[in-house]
Amino acid sequence: MTPESLHFAVRENAPMIELGDQLAPRFDAAGLIPVITCEAETGAVLMLGHMSPEALRLTLTTGEVHYFSRTRKALWRKGEHSGFVHRLVELRVDDDQDCLLARVALEGPGSCHVGFYSCFYRAVDRDALAPDAIVPLRRIEDEAAFDAETVYAGLPNPTLI
């Protein structure tokens, strides 16, 4: 099976989209659909990414999760630089088919380009909220899972300022 041989259903009506048995993804104006990625065994959320139709087809045919980088405006396979591949265990779609949930087996110590296990390594510190102050964050992962500077040496930082 090739990625080009996979076809998505045409979105015809709400019952077909919400209760039907065909994938009819709703891509946004940029041609992307958000995908939440979690570790299949633990349920830990690893990252939020986006897929183009090509990334979705490649994910389904290869079993390795592909994303579309909005920063680089390019298709990428998770692990192509780090070796920390996301092996697809299951791909779910939400009720109106405008968001995906990729359950993966993580091959490596982490998913975050900063070096943490999860991209969600901080939480809002609600106990430290104060009037007229900037909302504080606290770390929920104390240490990085790997050295991001070594793993991604020579690559541009994807964080937009």
Buried (B, 14 or more C-beta within 10 A) or exposed (E): EEBEEBEBBEBEEEEBBEEBEEBBBBBEEEEBBBBBBBBBEEEBBBBEBBBBBBBBBBBBBBBBBBBBBEEEEEBBBBBEBBEBBBBBBEBEBEEEBBBBBBBBEBBBBBBBBBBBBBBBBBEEEEEEEEEEEEEEEEEEBEEBBBEBEEBBEEEEEEEEE
